[in-house]
Amino acid sequence: MTILIPPPGPGRHRAIVSEVALLWAVHHPGAFPDVPFDDRHDLAYLDFNMAGCVKTYLENGGVPGPVHIEVLRDCLPELRAAVALLSRSAEYREGLRIFRGLLAMAKLILADGT
């Protein structure tokens, strides 16, 4: 999944918020996906942390909570590792989709800089 971060200028913030909202809408409305058993707890916790950051950002009209930027920065390496782990097997295709989306949302929110 390649994300396109809008260039600086008028409308950038609104475009990023819209893209995050779209990604969030398709995030995962159902049960947590199948992931490797040994990593399930860590991935669920990562998903939970990201959900809090993204929901707050969207509920505040594109303004992250006071600690969320730090949480998102801390989660980036873990999200990248999750995508790499889940991409190793077609069995975890849904999990890969979800964690790619979480990674994209984190990058977009961090790029927003509001």
TORBA-535811 format. One record per residue (C-alpha): chain; residue number from 1; residue in one letter; x, y, z. Coordinates in nm, 2 decimals, padded with zeros to 4 digits, always signed. Layout:
N
+--------+-------+-------+--------+--------+--------+
: martor : marmi : vexke :     px :     py :     pz :
+--------+-------+-------+--------+--------+--------+
:      A :   NUM :     A :      X :      Y :      Z :
...
+--------+-------+-------+--------+--------+--------+
//
This chain:
114
+--------+-------+-------+--------+--------+--------+
: martor : marmi : vexke :     px :     py :     pz :
+--------+-------+-------+--------+--------+--------+
:      A :     1 :     M : +00.00 : +00.00 : +00.00 :
:      A :     2 :     T : +00.15 : +00.33 : -00.11 :
:      A :     3 :     I : +00.01 : +00.64 : +00.05 :
:      A :     4 :     L : +00.04 : +00.98 : -00.11 :
:      A :     5 :     I : +00.09 : +01.26 : +00.14 :
:      A :     6 :     P : -00.05 : +01.58 : +00.00 :
:      A :     7 :     P : +00.21 : +01.86 : -00.05 :
:      A :     8 :     P : +00.21 : +02.16 : +00.18 :
:      A :     9 :     G : -00.04 : +02.42 : +00.11 :
:      A :    10 :     P : -00.40 : +02.51 : +00.15 :
:      A :    11 :     G : -00.63 : +02.22 : +00.19 :
:      A :    12 :     R : -00.35 : +01.98 : +00.30 :
:      A :    13 :     H : -00.48 : +01.93 : +00.65 :
:      A :    14 :     R : -00.84 : +01.87 : +00.52 :
:      A :    15 :     A : -00.71 : +01.62 : +00.26 :
:      A :    16 :     I : -00.51 : +01.43 : +00.53 :
:      A :    17 :     V : -00.81 : +01.42 : +00.77 :
:      A :    18 :     S : -01.03 : +01.29 : +00.48 :
:      A :    19 :     E : -00.78 : +01.02 : +00.39 :
:      A :    20 :     V : -00.74 : +00.91 : +00.75 :
:      A :    21 :     A : -01.12 : +00.90 : +00.79 :
:      A :    22 :     L : -01.15 : +00.69 : +00.47 :
:      A :    23 :     L : -00.88 : +00.44 : +00.59 :
:      A :    24 :     W : -01.04 : +00.43 : +00.93 :
:      A :    25 :     A : -01.38 : +00.35 : +00.78 :
:      A :    26 :     V : -01.24 : +00.03 : +00.62 :
:      A :    27 :     H : -01.01 : -00.05 : +00.90 :
:      A :    28 :     H : -01.17 : -00.37 : +01.04 :
:      A :    29 :     P : -01.53 : -00.37 : +01.14 :
:      A :    30 :     G : -01.52 : -00.74 : +01.24 :
:      A :    31 :     A : -01.32 : -00.96 : +01.46 :
:      A :    32 :     F : -00.95 : -00.93 : +01.50 :
:      A :    33 :     P : -00.78 : -01.10 : +01.21 :
:      A :    34 :     D : -00.59 : -01.42 : +01.21 :
:      A :    35 :     V : -00.22 : -01.35 : +01.29 :
:      A :    36 :     P : +00.06 : -01.57 : +01.41 :
:      A :    37 :     F : -00.03 : -01.71 : +01.75 :
:      A :    38 :     D : +00.29 : -01.61 : +01.92 :
:      A :    39 :     D : +00.24 : -01.24 : +01.80 :
:      A :    40 :     R : -00.13 : -01.21 : +01.86 :
:      A :    41 :     H : -00.11 : -01.03 : +02.20 :
:      A :    42 :     D : +00.15 : -00.78 : +02.08 :
:      A :    43 :     L : -00.04 : -00.71 : +01.75 :
:      A :    44 :     A : -00.37 : -00.67 : +01.93 :
:      A :    45 :     Y : -00.21 : -00.43 : +02.17 :
:      A :    46 :     L : -00.06 : -00.23 : +01.88 :
:      A :    47 :     D : -00.40 : -00.22 : +01.71 :
:      A :    48 :     F : -00.56 : -00.10 : +02.03 :
:      A :    49 :     N : -00.30 : +00.18 : +02.08 :
:      A :    50 :     M : -00.34 : +00.29 : +01.72 :
:      A :    51 :     A : -00.72 : +00.29 : +01.74 :
:      A :    52 :     G : -00.71 : +00.53 : +02.04 :
:      A :    53 :     C : -00.48 : +00.77 : +01.85 :
:      A :    54 :     V : -00.68 : +00.76 : +01.52 :
:      A :    55 :     K : -01.02 : +00.79 : +01.69 :
:      A :    56 :     T : -00.91 : +01.09 : +01.89 :
:      A :    57 :     Y : -00.75 : +01.25 : +01.59 :
:      A :    58 :     L : -01.08 : +01.21 : +01.39 :
:      A :    59 :     E : -01.31 : +01.31 : +01.68 :
:      A :    60 :     N : -01.10 : +01.63 : +01.73 :
:      A :    61 :     G : -01.13 : +01.73 : +01.37 :
:      A :    62 :     G : -00.78 : +01.63 : +01.28 :
:      A :    63 :     V : -00.61 : +01.73 : +01.60 :
:      A :    64 :     P : -00.42 : +01.45 : +01.79 :
:      A :    65 :     G : -00.44 : +01.42 : +02.16 :
:      A :    66 :     P : -00.15 : +01.55 : +02.37 :
:      A :    67 :     V : +00.05 : +01.23 : +02.38 :
:      A :    68 :     H : -00.07 : +01.07 : +02.05 :
:      A :    69 :     I : +00.21 : +01.21 : +01.83 :
:      A :    70 :     E : +00.47 : +01.04 : +02.06 :
:      A :    71 :     V : +00.26 : +00.72 : +02.06 :
:      A :    72 :     L : +00.24 : +00.72 : +01.68 :
:      A :    73 :     R : +00.61 : +00.78 : +01.65 :
:      A :    74 :     D : +00.68 : +00.49 : +01.89 :
:      A :    75 :     C : +00.44 : +00.26 : +01.70 :
:      A :    76 :     L : +00.60 : +00.32 : +01.35 :
:      A :    77 :     P : +00.87 : +00.06 : +01.39 :
:      A :    78 :     E : +00.63 : -00.19 : +01.54 :
:      A :    79 :     L : +00.38 : -00.13 : +01.25 :
:      A :    80 :     R : +00.66 : -00.18 : +01.00 :
:      A :    81 :     A : +00.76 : -00.50 : +01.17 :
:      A :    82 :     A : +00.40 : -00.62 : +01.18 :
:      A :    83 :     V : +00.36 : -00.56 : +00.80 :
:      A :    84 :     A : +00.68 : -00.75 : +00.73 :
:      A :    85 :     L : +00.58 : -01.04 : +00.96 :
:      A :    86 :     L : +00.23 : -01.07 : +00.81 :
:      A :    87 :     S : +00.35 : -01.04 : +00.45 :
:      A :    88 :     R : +00.54 : -01.37 : +00.49 :
:      A :    89 :     S : +00.22 : -01.58 : +00.45 :
:      A :    90 :     A : -00.10 : -01.55 : +00.24 :
:      A :    91 :     E : -00.27 : -01.70 : +00.55 :
:      A :    92 :     Y : -00.25 : -01.36 : +00.72 :
:      A :    93 :     R : -00.37 : -01.15 : +00.42 :
:      A :    94 :     E : -00.65 : -00.98 : +00.62 :
:      A :    95 :     G : -00.41 : -00.90 : +00.90 :
:      A :    96 :     L : -00.16 : -00.76 : +00.65 :
:      A :    97 :     R : -00.44 : -00.53 : +00.50 :
:      A :    98 :     I : -00.53 : -00.40 : +00.85 :
:      A :    99 :     F : -00.17 : -00.33 : +00.96 :
:      A :   100 :     R : -00.08 : -00.17 : +00.63 :
:      A :   101 :     G : -00.38 : +00.06 : +00.69 :
:      A :   102 :     L : -00.27 : +00.14 : +01.04 :
:      A :   103 :     L : +00.08 : +00.22 : +00.92 :
:      A :   104 :     A : -00.07 : +00.45 : +00.65 :
:      A :   105 :     M : -00.29 : +00.63 : +00.90 :
:      A :   106 :     A : +00.01 : +00.68 : +01.14 :
:      A :   107 :     K : +00.22 : +00.82 : +00.86 :
:      A :   108 :     L : -00.06 : +01.06 : +00.75 :
:      A :   109 :     I : -00.13 : +01.18 : +01.10 :
:      A :   110 :     L : +00.24 : +01.24 : +01.17 :
:      A :   111 :     A : +00.28 : +01.42 : +00.83 :
:      A :   112 :     D : -00.02 : +01.65 : +00.91 :
:      A :   113 :     G : +00.18 : +01.82 : +01.18 :
:      A :   114 :     T : -00.12 : +02.01 : +01.33 :
+--------+-------+-------+--------+--------+--------+
//
